[in-house]
Amino acid sequence: MTSVPATRDEDNRPHGHANPDDFWVVCLCADWCHVCRDWQPRFQPLVAEQGVGARTLWLDVEDEEIDALNLDIETFPTLLILRRDQALFLGAVPPVDEHIARLVKKCAQQSAPSPTCTASEQTLAALVWNRFICRLE
């Protein structure tokens, strides 16, 4: 089985454990993308600074297990923000701290899935939740 590069704390544990009220910010990137590589060290601290209790996960979309999902992600980085298995946001974002901060705070206030997320985007959220986040415990 291929490992999933999760954001980890100083004890090398994934940030958070799955539970019904989990709020996650998942970065979908590619290892070859220099923008993603440059932004990765700032990702978890930036999300944590927002004070909304979000957990983070960094997924390489070219990992065998993720690639099998046939994601159509063409622009990096792409964020998937979800509460449990429901997508609150899915889209490419510039790695600009202020932009990400506003987006995370806005999504943290949402209790329902985004009405702009398509059925396939909601399916992606459920797959990420079930195949990756729930396995982090």
Secondary structure, DSSP 8 states (H G I E B T S, - for coil): -------B-TTS-BSS---TT-EEEEEEE-TT-HHHHHHHHHHHHHHHHT-S--EEEEEETTSHHHHTT-----SSSEEEEEETTEEEEEEE----HHHHHHHHHHHHT--S--TTS-HHHHHHHHHHIIIIIGGG-
